[in-house]
C-alpha cells in the first residue's frame, strides 16, 4: 500500500518554487476507493484541503512538471492536525532532488520527506562528474538540464577530452557529430553516476557505449540508443 498524507479540515497546502520553472499537481485518493483527484497547487497562495476527520482524501503523490518532470510520493504515512499549513519545498538545483513537505501548526513544524525524484525518461544523472570522449572518429557533447534552468549544452570535444568539465545535471542526450551528421543518443534506462566519478563514451559513433565508473568494481557498461 502506498504511503499517504491525510489532512484534517481545515488544512492548507501550497507549492514553494520561487523560480517559476516548475509546477505541481497534488494527487488525492479517496479512502476505500481507487478513484483519485488531481488538484493543481499554487506557488503563491494556499488552497484548502482535507476532510472532516482522518479518513478524508489522502495525498498519495505529487506530479512535478516544467524544467523537471517527476512523480514524487511520501516516504511515510502522516496525519496533519486541523489548521495545519503545509508547503512542499522545491529543492535547489542538482542531481539529488529531495522534496520535503513542511507542515506548520501552532505547536510545531514537522517534516514529511518525499521520495527522491527519479527521471521518467531515459537519461544520465551526473553528480560532480565529467563525461569523456573515447570514441573512434567523432566529436562529442551533451544536452543537460538542472532544475530551474532551460536545456543547456556543453561544447563539442574530440577524443580524450571531457565535454563541459565537471558538472551536475540530468543529461538528456549524448550528441555525436561525425562527417557533418549529428545523432542524439540516450541510455536504454535511467542511470545515476557515483559522486565525483567520470563517465566514458566509447566505441564506434554508430554504436556508442557508456562506461560509468564506480567506487568499487569494474565500470558499469550501458548501451546507448538513438533518442526518439
N, CA and C atoms as a LAMMPS dump frame, in Angstrom:
ITEM: TIMESTEP
0
ITEM: NUMBER OF ATOMS
684
ITEM: BOX BOUNDS ff ff ff
-5.0000000000000000e+02 5.0000000000000000e+02
-5.0000000000000000e+02 5.0000000000000000e+02
-5.0000000000000000e+02 5.0000000000000000e+02
ITEM: ATOMS id mol type element x y z
1 1 1 N 0.858 -1.198 0
2 1 2 C 0 0 0
3 1 3 C 0.89 1.242 0
4 2 1 N 0.559 2.191 -0.837
5 2 2 C 1.368 3.4 -0.928
6 2 3 C 1.209 4.246 0.328
7 3 1 N 2.247 5.008 0.642
8 3 2 C 2.207 5.93 1.767
9 3 3 C 1.328 7.126 1.417
10 4 1 N 0.882 7.848 2.46
11 4 2 C -0.02 8.976 2.204
12 4 3 C 0.111 10.021 3.301
13 5 1 N -0.399 11.226 2.998
14 5 2 C -0.569 12.296 3.976
15 5 3 C -2.053 12.583 4.067
16 6 1 N -2.602 12.52 5.292
17 6 2 C -4.027 12.775 5.491
18 6 3 C -4.189 14.06 6.297
19 7 1 N -5.066 14.942 5.823
20 7 2 C -5.258 16.249 6.45
21 7 3 C -6.623 16.324 7.139
22 8 1 N -6.647 16.853 8.386
23 8 2 C -7.904 17.266 8.994
24 8 3 C -8.322 18.604 8.38
25 9 1 N -9.611 18.777 8.215
26 9 2 C -10.135 20.045 7.697
27 9 3 C -10.378 21.008 8.853
28 10 1 N -10.063 22.302 8.739
29 10 2 C -9.417 22.912 7.57
30 10 3 C -7.893 22.799 7.636
31 11 1 N -7.292 22.444 6.517
32 11 2 C -5.844 22.46 6.362
33 11 3 C -5.531 23.128 5.032
34 12 1 N -4.277 23.567 4.884
35 12 2 C -3.936 24.377 3.719
36 12 3 C -2.605 23.911 3.13
37 13 1 N -2.52 23.983 1.788
38 13 2 C -1.378 23.406 1.083
39 13 3 C -0.976 24.3 -0.084
40 14 1 N 0.343 24.434 -0.313
41 14 2 C 0.832 25.156 -1.484
42 14 3 C 2.19 24.583 -1.886
43 15 1 N 2.689 25.023 -3.041
44 15 2 C 3.972 24.572 -3.584
45 15 3 C 4.932 25.745 -3.592
46 16 1 N 6.13 25.556 -3.025
47 16 2 C 7.081 26.654 -2.903
48 16 3 C 8.207 26.599 -3.919
49 17 1 N 7.958 27.086 -5.119
50 17 2 C 9.018 27.186 -6.129
51 17 3 C 9.121 28.642 -6.564
52 18 1 N 10.118 29.342 -6.02
53 18 2 C 10.275 30.762 -6.337
54 18 3 C 10.731 30.995 -7.77
55 19 1 N 11.364 29.986 -8.379
56 19 2 C 11.903 30.184 -9.729
57 19 3 C 10.816 30.297 -10.78
58 20 1 N 9.671 29.702 -10.515
59 20 2 C 8.604 29.685 -11.508
60 20 3 C 8.851 28.746 -12.667
61 21 1 N 9.868 27.899 -12.561
62 21 2 C 10.226 26.989 -13.651
63 21 3 C 9.498 25.649 -13.584
64 22 1 N 8.875 25.358 -12.44
65 22 2 C 8.142 24.101 -12.313
66 22 3 C 6.76 24.369 -11.731
67 23 1 N 5.875 23.408 -11.907
68 23 2 C 4.548 23.469 -11.297
69 23 3 C 4.26 22.12 -10.658
70 24 1 N 3.28 22.092 -9.771
71 24 2 C 2.988 20.868 -9.033
72 24 3 C 1.49 20.615 -8.993
73 25 1 N 1.126 19.349 -9.125
74 25 2 C -0.27 18.918 -9.027
75 25 3 C -0.358 17.803 -7.993
76 26 1 N -1.18 18.018 -6.968
77 26 2 C -1.349 17.024 -5.91
78 26 3 C -2.366 15.975 -6.35
79 27 1 N -2.054 14.713 -6.062
80 27 2 C -2.945 13.596 -6.385
81 27 3 C -3.532 13.06 -5.085
82 28 1 N -4.85 13.204 -4.924
83 28 2 C -5.544 12.731 -3.733
84 28 3 C -6.313 11.448 -4.054
85 29 1 N -6.281 10.519 -3.105
86 29 2 C -7.032 9.264 -3.229
87 29 3 C -8.176 9.286 -2.225
88 30 1 N -9.347 8.809 -2.662
89 30 2 C -10.49 8.727 -1.775
90 30 3 C -10.45 7.393 -1.025
91 31 1 N -10.603 7.462 0.286
92 31 2 C -10.482 6.274 1.126
93 31 3 C -11.533 5.24 0.728
94 32 1 N -11.088 3.985 0.616
95 32 2 C -12 2.909 0.248
96 32 3 C -12.294 2.837 -1.227
97 33 1 N -11.546 3.598 -2.018
98 33 2 C -11.785 3.636 -3.46
99 33 3 C -10.448 3.777 -4.17
100 34 1 N -10.428 3.365 -5.43
101 34 2 C -9.238 3.577 -6.255
102 34 3 C -9.297 4.904 -7.003
103 35 1 N -10.394 5.631 -6.83
104 35 2 C -10.553 6.915 -7.511
105 35 3 C -9.576 7.949 -6.955
106 36 1 N -9.052 8.785 -7.827
107 36 2 C -8.155 9.85 -7.421
108 36 3 C -8.632 11.179 -8.002
109 37 1 N -8.136 12.252 -7.425
110 37 2 C -8.446 13.596 -7.9
111 37 3 C -7.161 14.395 -7.983
112 38 1 N -6.94 15.059 -9.122
113 38 2 C -5.759 15.884 -9.328
114 38 3 C -6.093 17.335 -8.983
115 39 1 N -5.276 17.944 -8.121
116 39 2 C -5.508 19.314 -7.674
117 39 3 C -4.251 20.147 -7.929
118 40 1 N -4.273 21.083 -8.885
119 40 2 C -3.1 21.955 -9.107
120 40 3 C -2.805 22.785 -7.868
121 41 1 N -1.506 22.911 -7.545
122 41 2 C -1.091 23.692 -6.385
123 41 3 C -0.568 25.05 -6.831
124 42 1 N -0.885 26.061 -6.057
125 42 2 C -0.4 27.412 -6.323
126 42 3 C 0.979 27.587 -5.698
127 43 1 N 1.775 28.489 -6.282
128 43 2 C 3.083 28.809 -5.714
129 43 3 C 3.047 30.101 -4.887
130 44 1 N 1.888 30.731 -4.794
131 44 2 C 1.829 31.975 -4.008
132 44 3 C 0.613 32.086 -3.099
133 45 1 N -0.311 31.135 -3.178
134 45 2 C -1.459 31.149 -2.276
135 45 3 C -1.75 29.726 -1.813
136 46 1 N -2.306 29.611 -0.611
137 46 2 C -2.7 28.309 -0.087
138 46 3 C -4.07 27.908 -0.627
139 47 1 N -4.261 26.596 -0.82
140 47 2 C -5.583 26.071 -1.116
141 47 3 C -6.021 25.219 0.066
142 48 1 N -7.327 25.169 0.29
143 48 2 C -7.84 24.376 1.412
144 48 3 C -7.947 22.919 1.007
145 49 1 N -7.479 22.032 1.875
146 49 2 C -7.513 20.595 1.618
147 49 3 C -8.008 19.892 2.874
148 50 1 N -8.263 18.595 2.741
149 50 2 C -8.589 17.782 3.903
150 50 3 C -10.052 17.439 4.011
151 51 1 N -10.34 16.557 4.956
152 51 2 C -11.694 16.113 5.218
153 51 3 C -12.099 16.445 6.641
154 52 1 N -13.351 16.145 7.009
155 52 2 C -13.829 16.474 8.356
156 52 3 C -13.156 15.631 9.433
157 53 1 N -12.532 14.526 9.049
158 53 2 C -11.839 13.67 10.01
159 53 3 C -10.764 12.901 9.268
160 54 1 N -9.886 12.266 10.02
161 54 2 C -8.92 11.391 9.376
162 54 3 C -9.695 10.307 8.636
163 55 1 N -9.351 10.114 7.408
164 55 2 C -10.129 9.217 6.557
165 55 3 C -10.684 9.946 5.362
166 56 1 N -10.42 11.263 5.306
167 56 2 C -10.797 12.031 4.136
168 56 3 C -9.821 11.755 3.003
169 57 1 N -9.884 12.537 1.921
170 57 2 C -8.963 12.322 0.793
171 57 3 C -7.51 12.321 1.251
172 58 1 N -6.725 11.381 0.737
173 58 2 C -5.328 11.217 1.141
174 58 3 C -4.405 11.664 0.016
175 59 1 N -3.392 12.435 0.363
176 59 2 C -2.374 12.86 -0.6
177 59 3 C -1.412 11.688 -0.816
178 60 1 N -1.42 11.125 -2.028
179 60 2 C -0.589 9.944 -2.29
180 60 3 C 0.573 10.24 -3.232
181 61 1 N 0.528 11.358 -3.945
182 61 2 C 1.613 11.684 -4.879
183 61 3 C 1.502 13.135 -5.299
184 62 1 N 2.601 13.652 -5.825
185 62 2 C 2.609 14.994 -6.414
186 62 3 C 3.347 14.907 -7.737
187 63 1 N 2.719 15.415 -8.785
188 63 2 C 3.319 15.434 -10.112
189 63 3 C 4.013 16.779 -10.324
190 64 1 N 5.313 16.717 -10.626
191 64 2 C 6.1 17.915 -10.904
192 64 3 C 6.3 18.016 -12.416
193 65 1 N 6.097 19.181 -12.975
194 65 2 C 6.292 19.37 -14.414
195 65 3 C 6.982 20.708 -14.658
196 66 1 N 7.496 20.87 -15.852
197 66 2 C 8.237 22.072 -16.213
198 66 3 C 9.675 21.717 -16.521
199 67 1 N 10.629 22.422 -15.891
200 67 2 C 12.04 22.113 -16.129
201 67 3 C 12.448 20.794 -15.501
202 68 1 N 11.602 20.263 -14.615
203 68 2 C 11.81 18.952 -14.004
204 68 3 C 10.498 18.197 -14.102
205 69 1 N 10.533 16.958 -14.576
206 69 2 C 9.327 16.145 -14.705
207 69 3 C 9.483 14.903 -13.859
208 70 1 N 8.582 14.727 -12.892
209 70 2 C 8.717 13.578 -11.996
210 70 3 C 7.423 13.375 -11.218
211 71 1 N 7.299 12.181 -10.688
212 71 2 C 6.222 11.854 -9.751
213 71 3 C 6.887 11.532 -8.415
214 72 1 N 6.527 12.254 -7.376
215 72 2 C 7.121 12.021 -6.066
216 72 3 C 6.041 11.566 -5.097
217 73 1 N 6.448 10.777 -4.107
218 73 2 C 5.496 10.187 -3.168
219 73 3 C 6.016 10.344 -1.744
220 74 1 N 5.109 10.387 -0.743
221 74 2 C 5.566 10.478 0.651
222 74 3 C 6.359 9.239 1.039
223 75 1 N 7.364 9.452 1.885
224 75 2 C 8.157 8.329 2.364
225 75 3 C 7.553 7.671 3.604
226 76 1 N 6.532 8.308 4.18
227 76 2 C 5.882 7.741 5.364
228 76 3 C 4.448 8.231 5.433
229 77 1 N 3.612 7.518 6.19
230 77 2 C 2.256 7.986 6.468
231 77 3 C 2.321 9.135 7.469
232 78 1 N 1.461 10.13 7.262
233 78 2 C 1.461 11.284 8.161
234 78 3 C 0.036 11.811 8.278
235 79 1 N -0.353 12.17 9.515
236 79 2 C -1.67 12.734 9.77
237 79 3 C -1.498 14.174 10.24
238 80 1 N -2.025 15.113 9.445
239 80 2 C -1.886 16.538 9.757
240 80 3 C -3.07 17.002 10.596
241 81 1 N -2.787 17.725 11.678
242 81 2 C -3.835 18.235 12.562
243 81 3 C -4.649 19.331 11.883
244 82 1 N -5.847 19.646 12.414
245 82 2 C -6.616 20.768 11.872
246 82 3 C -5.813 22.064 11.947
247 83 1 N -6.107 22.96 11.035
248 83 2 C -5.441 24.261 10.965
249 83 3 C -3.935 24.129 10.729
250 84 1 N -3.559 23.124 9.972
251 84 2 C -2.158 22.995 9.576
252 84 3 C -1.943 23.717 8.251
253 85 1 N -0.729 24.245 8.088
254 85 2 C -0.349 24.981 6.882
255 85 3 C 0.888 24.291 6.321
256 86 1 N 0.77 23.748 5.115
257 86 2 C 1.83 22.896 4.565
258 86 3 C 2.367 23.48 3.272
259 87 1 N 3.69 23.416 3.122
260 87 2 C 4.36 23.885 1.911
261 87 3 C 5.284 22.783 1.414
262 88 1 N 5.094 22.38 0.162
263 88 2 C 6.041 21.466 -0.472
264 88 3 C 7.202 22.3 -0.985
265 89 1 N 8.403 22.064 -0.448
266 89 2 C 9.569 22.862 -0.815
267 89 3 C 10.254 22.277 -2.048
268 90 1 N 10.508 23.141 -3.028
269 90 2 C 11.243 22.743 -4.221
270 90 3 C 12.729 22.734 -3.887
271 91 1 N 13.452 21.652 -4.194
272 91 2 C 14.868 21.583 -3.823
273 91 3 C 15.727 22.461 -4.709
274 92 1 N 16.947 22.777 -4.256
275 92 2 C 17.875 23.547 -5.095
276 92 3 C 18.364 22.711 -6.256
277 93 1 N 18.947 23.342 -7.287
278 93 2 C 19.452 22.59 -8.434
279 93 3 C 20.471 21.538 -8.02
280 94 1 N 20.492 20.445 -8.778
281 94 2 C 21.431 19.358 -8.506
282 94 3 C 20.797 18.035 -8.854
283 95 1 N 21.593 16.987 -8.984
284 95 2 C 21.05 15.698 -9.395
285 95 3 C 20.247 14.986 -8.314
286 96 1 N 20.472 15.328 -7.037
287 96 2 C 19.717 14.697 -5.949
288 96 3 C 18.613 15.653 -5.517
289 97 1 N 17.456 15.553 -6.154
290 97 2 C 16.357 16.442 -5.834
291 97 3 C 15.513 15.795 -4.733
292 98 1 N 15.598 16.316 -3.522
293 98 2 C 14.865 15.775 -2.395
294 98 3 C 13.812 16.781 -1.959
295 99 1 N 12.551 16.433 -2.15
296 99 2 C 11.454 17.309 -1.776
297 99 3 C 11.057 17.045 -0.322
298 100 1 N 10.622 18.108 0.362
299 100 2 C 10.134 17.992 1.729
300 100 3 C 8.831 18.756 1.857
301 101 1 N 7.885 18.162 2.577
302 101 2 C 6.64 18.842 2.905
303 101 3 C 6.764 19.357 4.338
304 102 1 N 6.767 20.688 4.491
305 102 2 C 6.817 21.292 5.819
306 102 3 C 5.399 21.555 6.294
307 103 1 N 5.041 20.967 7.434
308 103 2 C 3.69 21.075 7.978
309 103 3 C 3.763 21.921 9.253
310 104 1 N 3.203 23.124 9.191
311 104 2 C 3.254 24.07 10.313
312 104 3 C 1.917 24.112 11.033
313 105 1 N 1.966 23.979 12.368
314 105 2 C 0.791 24.203 13.208
315 105 3 C 1.182 25.208 14.284
316 106 1 N 0.227 25.552 15.135
317 106 2 C 0.517 26.499 16.208
318 106 3 C 1.508 25.928 17.215
319 107 1 N 1.673 24.621 17.2
320 107 2 C 2.513 23.962 18.198
321 107 3 C 3.915 23.701 17.671
322 108 1 N 4.034 23.21 16.444
323 108 2 C 5.339 22.797 15.935
324 108 3 C 5.325 22.735 14.415
325 109 1 N 6.511 22.568 13.86
326 109 2 C 6.662 22.319 12.425
327 109 3 C 7.222 20.924 12.244
328 110 1 N 6.569 20.124 11.415
329 110 2 C 7.025 18.773 11.146
330 110 3 C 7.374 18.632 9.673
331 111 1 N 8.261 17.7 9.372
332 111 2 C 8.736 17.495 8.008
333 111 3 C 8.338 16.105 7.531
334 112 1 N 7.733 16.061 6.358
335 112 2 C 7.403 14.791 5.709
336 112 3 C 8.295 14.675 4.475
337 113 1 N 9.266 13.777 4.497
338 113 2 C 10.126 13.629 3.305
339 113 3 C 9.364 12.941 2.175
340 114 1 N 9.668 13.349 0.961
341 114 2 C 9.126 12.695 -0.218
342 114 3 C 10.266 11.961 -0.929
343 115 1 N 9.889 10.97 -1.721
344 115 2 C 10.886 10.137 -2.37
345 115 3 C 11.8 10.961 -3.261
346 116 1 N 13.018 10.479 -3.418
347 116 2 C 13.935 11.119 -4.36
348 116 3 C 13.332 11.096 -5.748
349 117 1 N 13.546 12.169 -6.472
350 117 2 C 12.997 12.261 -7.812
351 117 3 C 13.774 11.347 -8.747
352 118 1 N 13.065 10.489 -9.445
353 118 2 C 13.686 9.65 -10.454
354 118 3 C 13.209 10.099 -11.821
355 119 1 N 14.096 10.229 -12.771
356 119 2 C 13.679 10.661 -14.103
357 119 3 C 12.651 9.709 -14.703
358 120 1 N 11.739 10.267 -15.455
359 120 2 C 10.731 9.439 -16.109
360 120 3 C 11.146 9.044 -17.523
361 121 1 N 12.211 9.624 -18.04
362 121 2 C 12.704 9.295 -19.369
363 121 3 C 14.141 8.779 -19.266
364 122 1 N 14.582 7.975 -20.246
365 122 2 C 15.982 7.525 -20.229
366 122 3 C 16.934 8.715 -20.209
367 123 1 N 17.868 8.705 -19.277
368 123 2 C 18.803 9.82 -19.144
369 123 3 C 19.97 9.378 -18.282
370 124 1 N 20.923 10.272 -18.135
371 124 2 C 22.104 10.039 -17.318
372 124 3 C 22.167 11.151 -16.282
373 125 1 N 22.079 10.798 -15.003
374 125 2 C 22.122 11.798 -13.934
375 125 3 C 23.548 11.871 -13.416
376 126 1 N 24.194 13.003 -13.67
377 126 2 C 25.616 13.185 -13.377
378 126 3 C 25.784 13.972 -12.083
379 127 1 N 26.613 13.444 -11.176
380 127 2 C 26.832 14.089 -9.882
381 127 3 C 28.314 14.409 -9.708
382 128 1 N 28.643 15.678 -9.917
383 128 2 C 30.037 16.131 -9.793
384 128 3 C 30.976 15.238 -10.602
385 129 1 N 30.607 14.983 -11.834
386 129 2 C 31.418 14.123 -12.688
387 129 3 C 31.698 14.773 -14.028
388 130 1 N 32.495 14.094 -14.82
389 130 2 C 32.831 14.567 -16.162
390 130 3 C 32.53 13.463 -17.163
391 131 1 N 32.259 13.873 -18.398
392 131 2 C 31.953 12.924 -19.47
393 131 3 C 33.06 13.032 -20.519
394 132 1 N 33.762 11.938 -20.732
395 132 2 C 34.923 11.926 -21.626
396 132 3 C 34.591 11.243 -22.955
397 133 1 N 35.228 11.739 -24.006
398 133 2 C 35.085 11.182 -25.347
399 133 3 C 36.19 10.16 -25.591
400 134 1 N 35.8 8.888 -25.743
401 134 2 C 36.76 7.855 -26.137
402 134 3 C 36.246 7.108 -27.363
403 135 1 N 35.542 7.847 -28.227
404 135 2 C 35.048 7.281 -29.472
405 135 3 C 36.194 7.093 -30.455
406 136 1 N 35.914 6.312 -31.516
407 136 2 C 36.849 6.31 -32.638
408 136 3 C 36.757 7.693 -33.262
409 137 1 N 36.481 7.825 -34.532
410 137 2 C 36.198 9.161 -35.061
411 137 3 C 34.903 9.686 -34.451
412 138 1 N 34.808 10.984 -34.275
413 138 2 C 33.566 11.582 -33.783
414 138 3 C 33.796 12.596 -32.689
415 139 1 N 33.01 13.683 -32.737
416 139 2 C 33.05 14.712 -31.71
417 139 3 C 31.841 14.542 -30.795
418 140 1 N 32.014 14.943 -29.529
419 140 2 C 31.007 14.635 -28.503
420 140 3 C 30.613 15.892 -27.732
421 141 1 N 29.301 16.041 -27.493
422 141 2 C 28.813 16.975 -26.48
423 141 3 C 27.52 16.413 -25.913
424 142 1 N 26.926 17.108 -24.927
425 142 2 C 25.681 16.621 -24.324
426 142 3 C 24.709 17.776 -24.134
427 143 1 N 23.419 17.444 -24.159
428 143 2 C 22.356 18.344 -23.708
429 143 3 C 22.013 17.954 -22.279
430 144 1 N 21.914 18.944 -21.37
431 144 2 C 21.585 18.607 -19.991
432 144 3 C 20.748 19.716 -19.376
433 145 1 N 20.207 19.405 -18.203
434 145 2 C 19.347 20.371 -17.531
435 145 3 C 19.534 20.24 -16.033
436 146 1 N 19.354 21.353 -15.324
437 146 2 C 19.256 21.35 -13.882
438 146 3 C 17.938 22.028 -13.535
439 147 1 N 17.33 21.706 -12.354
440 147 2 C 16.052 22.339 -12.016
441 147 3 C 16.135 23.851 -12.06
442 148 1 N 15.145 24.449 -12.672
443 148 2 C 15.109 25.907 -12.754
444 148 3 C 15.844 26.486 -13.938
445 149 1 N 16.357 25.621 -14.833
446 149 2 C 17.089 26.133 -15.993
447 149 3 C 16.459 25.62 -17.272
448 150 1 N 16.796 26.258 -18.371
449 150 2 C 16.449 25.727 -19.674
450 150 3 C 17.474 24.65 -20.033
451 151 1 N 17.285 23.999 -21.17
452 151 2 C 18.234 22.983 -21.613
453 151 3 C 19.573 23.645 -21.932
454 152 1 N 20.639 23.103 -21.366
455 152 2 C 21.99 23.622 -21.559
456 152 3 C 22.773 22.67 -22.451
457 153 1 N 23.874 23.152 -23.005
458 153 2 C 24.672 22.341 -23.915
459 153 3 C 26.155 22.543 -23.615
460 154 1 N 26.899 21.429 -23.599
461 154 2 C 28.351 21.517 -23.419
462 154 3 C 29.011 21.657 -24.787
463 155 1 N 30.273 22.072 -24.83
464 155 2 C 30.962 22.223 -26.126
465 155 3 C 31.348 20.862 -26.712
466 156 1 N 31.467 20.809 -28.028
467 156 2 C 31.943 19.588 -28.686
468 156 3 C 33.438 19.422 -28.418
469 157 1 N 33.829 18.178 -28.14
470 157 2 C 35.242 17.876 -27.905
471 157 3 C 35.628 16.62 -28.673
472 158 1 N 36.931 16.478 -28.895
473 158 2 C 37.457 15.296 -29.565
474 158 3 C 37.872 14.216 -28.575
475 159 1 N 38.489 13.192 -29.095
476 159 2 C 38.872 12.027 -28.294
477 159 3 C 39.857 12.427 -27.196
478 160 1 N 39.615 11.864 -25.997
479 160 2 C 40.485 12.108 -24.858
480 160 3 C 40.136 13.332 -24.042
481 161 1 N 39.092 14.066 -24.438
482 161 2 C 38.722 15.292 -23.737
483 161 3 C 37.383 15.135 -23.037
484 162 1 N 37.19 15.956 -21.988
485 162 2 C 35.923 15.987 -21.257
486 162 3 C 35.072 17.136 -21.778
487 163 1 N 33.802 16.872 -22.05
488 163 2 C 32.912 17.917 -22.547
489 163 3 C 32.227 18.615 -21.375
490 164 1 N 32.52 19.904 -21.206
491 164 2 C 31.883 20.68 -20.145
492 164 3 C 32.564 20.59 -18.8
493 165 1 N 33.663 19.849 -18.711
494 165 2 C 34.356 19.734 -17.429
495 165 3 C 33.537 18.948 -16.416
496 166 1 N 33.731 19.242 -15.134
497 166 2 C 32.993 18.579 -14.048
498 166 3 C 31.71 19.366 -13.78
499 167 1 N 30.567 18.678 -13.772
500 167 2 C 29.31 19.387 -13.525
501 167 3 C 28.263 18.433 -12.959
502 168 1 N 27.165 19.02 -12.481
503 168 2 C 25.974 18.297 -12.031
504 168 3 C 24.874 18.522 -13.044
505 169 1 N 24.001 17.542 -13.214
506 169 2 C 22.849 17.742 -14.066
507 169 3 C 22.302 16.444 -14.604
508 170 1 N 21.128 16.554 -15.213
509 170 2 C 20.495 15.413 -15.867
510 170 3 C 20.774 15.516 -17.357
511 171 1 N 21.551 14.589 -17.872
512 171 2 C 21.918 14.588 -19.29
513 171 3 C 20.759 14.023 -20.103
514 172 1 N 20.196 14.852 -20.969
515 172 2 C 19.036 14.465 -21.772
516 172 3 C 19.434 13.738 -23.048
517 173 1 N 20.626 14.029 -23.553
518 173 2 C 21.099 13.335 -24.751
519 173 3 C 22.604 13.445 -24.848
520 174 1 N 23.21 12.396 -25.384
521 174 2 C 24.631 12.378 -25.724
522 174 3 C 24.704 12.568 -27.234
523 175 1 N 25.344 13.632 -27.688
524 175 2 C 25.315 14.012 -29.094
525 175 3 C 26.661 13.704 -29.756
526 176 1 N 26.612 12.979 -30.859
527 176 2 C 27.835 12.599 -31.564
528 176 3 C 27.777 13.154 -32.983
529 177 1 N 28.824 13.905 -33.335
530 177 2 C 28.911 14.511 -34.672
531 177 3 C 30.046 13.854 -35.447
532 178 1 N 29.705 13.346 -36.634
533 178 2 C 30.694 12.677 -37.475
534 178 3 C 30.411 13.001 -38.929
535 179 1 N 31.401 13.537 -39.621
536 179 2 C 31.282 13.879 -41.041
537 179 3 C 30.062 14.758 -41.315
538 180 1 N 29.833 15.715 -40.427
539 180 2 C 28.743 16.663 -40.623
540 180 3 C 27.387 16.187 -40.153
541 181 1 N 27.258 14.901 -39.8
542 181 2 C 25.976 14.353 -39.334
543 181 3 C 25.957 14.323 -37.808
544 182 1 N 24.828 14.736 -37.218
545 182 2 C 24.674 14.769 -35.761
546 182 3 C 23.566 13.792 -35.354
547 183 1 N 23.887 12.896 -34.416
548 183 2 C 22.906 11.944 -33.893
549 183 3 C 22.863 12.077 -32.375
550 184 1 N 21.641 12.129 -31.831
551 184 2 C 21.449 12.221 -30.383
552 184 3 C 21.161 10.823 -29.836
553 185 1 N 21.825 10.468 -28.717
554 185 2 C 21.705 9.156 -28.111
555 185 3 C 21.3 9.293 -26.646
556 186 1 N 20.648 8.234 -26.123
557 186 2 C 20.285 8.184 -24.697
558 186 3 C 20.544 6.77 -24.18
559 187 1 N 20.746 6.618 -22.863
560 187 2 C 20.85 5.267 -22.311
561 187 3 C 19.518 4.53 -22.457
562 188 1 N 19.574 3.212 -22.428
563 188 2 C 18.344 2.418 -22.518
564 188 3 C 17.454 2.616 -21.296
565 189 1 N 18.045 3.006 -20.172
566 189 2 C 17.29 3.23 -18.944
567 189 3 C 17.982 4.338 -18.157
568 190 1 N 17.294 4.963 -17.18
569 190 2 C 17.96 5.998 -16.369
570 190 3 C 19.173 5.435 -15.639
571 191 1 N 20.264 6.199 -15.631
572 191 2 C 21.493 5.803 -14.963
573 191 3 C 21.93 6.927 -14.031
574 192 1 N 22.281 6.572 -12.792
575 192 2 C 22.774 7.526 -11.814
576 192 3 C 24.267 7.275 -11.606
577 193 1 N 25.064 8.31 -11.759
578 193 2 C 26.501 8.148 -11.594
579 193 3 C 26.873 8.165 -10.117
580 194 1 N 28.118 7.783 -9.817
581 194 2 C 28.651 7.876 -8.46
582 194 3 C 29.314 9.241 -8.286
583 195 1 N 29.114 9.852 -7.137
584 195 2 C 29.594 11.22 -6.901
585 195 3 C 31.086 11.337 -7.171
586 196 1 N 31.438 12.296 -8.022
587 196 2 C 32.825 12.601 -8.299
588 196 3 C 33.507 11.715 -9.324
589 197 1 N 32.813 10.682 -9.805
590 197 2 C 33.433 9.746 -10.736
591 197 3 C 32.958 10.006 -12.164
592 198 1 N 33.814 9.739 -13.156
593 198 2 C 33.51 10.112 -14.537
594 198 3 C 32.718 9.056 -15.3
595 199 1 N 32.333 9.472 -16.487
596 199 2 C 31.655 8.603 -17.459
597 199 3 C 32.447 8.665 -18.756
598 200 1 N 32.569 7.523 -19.402
599 200 2 C 33.299 7.427 -20.666
600 200 3 C 32.322 7.047 -21.769
601 201 1 N 32.328 7.788 -22.866
602 201 2 C 31.577 7.41 -24.065
603 201 3 C 32.582 6.788 -25.026
604 202 1 N 32.372 5.515 -25.37
605 202 2 C 33.391 4.806 -26.149
606 202 3 C 32.731 3.967 -27.241
607 203 1 N 33.573 3.35 -28.059
608 203 2 C 33.078 2.529 -29.159
609 203 3 C 33.035 3.302 -30.46
610 204 1 N 32.204 2.838 -31.367
611 204 2 C 32.041 3.486 -32.657
612 204 3 C 30.902 4.495 -32.609
613 205 1 N 30.986 5.523 -33.442
614 205 2 C 29.966 6.567 -33.444
615 205 3 C 28.585 6.029 -33.79
616 206 1 N 28.514 4.941 -34.553
617 206 2 C 27.22 4.378 -34.936
618 206 3 C 26.686 3.386 -33.908
619 207 1 N 27.495 3.022 -32.899
620 207 2 C 27.068 2.097 -31.853
621 207 3 C 27.797 2.428 -30.555
622 208 1 N 27.571 3.627 -29.993
623 208 2 C 28.324 4.055 -28.809
624 208 3 C 27.871 3.335 -27.542
625 209 1 N 28.755 3.332 -26.562
626 209 2 C 28.504 2.722 -25.265
627 209 3 C 28.913 3.695 -24.166
628 210 1 N 28.391 3.46 -22.968
629 210 2 C 28.8 4.206 -21.782
630 210 3 C 29.566 3.295 -20.84
631 211 1 N 30.62 3.822 -20.228
632 211 2 C 31.285 3.175 -19.106
633 211 3 C 31.157 4.123 -17.919
634 212 1 N 30.375 3.71 -16.904
635 212 2 C 30.101 4.549 -15.734
636 212 3 C 30.958 4.03 -14.585
637 213 1 N 31.939 4.807 -14.181
638 213 2 C 32.882 4.348 -13.162
639 213 3 C 32.24 4.368 -11.78
640 214 1 N 32.563 3.326 -10.978
641 214 2 C 32.021 3.157 -9.641
642 214 3 C 33.152 3.114 -8.616
643 215 1 N 32.829 3.382 -7.319
644 215 2 C 33.883 3.355 -6.299
645 215 3 C 34.537 1.986 -6.154
646 216 1 N 33.763 0.932 -6.414
647 216 2 C 34.291 -0.421 -6.287
648 216 3 C 33.894 -1.234 -7.514
649 217 1 N 34.788 -2.112 -7.926
650 217 2 C 34.483 -2.986 -9.047
651 217 3 C 34.682 -2.315 -10.388
652 218 1 N 34.376 -3.049 -11.452
653 218 2 C 34.569 -2.511 -12.803
654 218 3 C 33.513 -1.466 -13.14
655 219 1 N 33.76 -0.669 -14.182
656 219 2 C 32.742 0.303 -14.609
657 219 3 C 31.451 -0.407 -15.044
658 220 1 N 30.342 0.272 -14.817
659 220 2 C 29.056 -0.212 -15.32
660 220 3 C 28.954 0.144 -16.795
661 221 1 N 28.685 -0.861 -17.609
662 221 2 C 28.572 -0.633 -19.058
663 221 3 C 27.094 -0.513 -19.436
664 222 1 N 26.805 0.417 -20.33
665 222 2 C 25.419 0.633 -20.752
666 222 3 C 25.38 0.98 -22.222
667 223 1 N 24.407 0.432 -22.904
668 223 2 C 24.226 0.707 -24.318
669 223 3 C 23.505 2.032 -24.535
670 224 1 N 23.927 2.782 -25.547
671 224 2 C 23.21 3.983 -25.945
672 224 3 C 22.35 3.662 -27.164
673 225 1 N 21.143 4.262 -27.195
674 225 2 C 20.216 4.042 -28.305
675 225 3 C 19.819 5.401 -28.868
676 226 1 N 19.448 5.478 -30.136
677 226 2 C 19.034 6.778 -30.71
678 226 3 C 17.866 7.376 -29.946
679 227 1 N 17.933 8.667 -29.707
680 227 2 C 16.851 9.353 -28.999
681 227 3 C 15.65 9.482 -29.909
682 228 1 N 14.478 9.169 -29.381
683 228 2 C 13.24 9.254 -30.175
684 228 3 C 12.674 10.658 -30.15
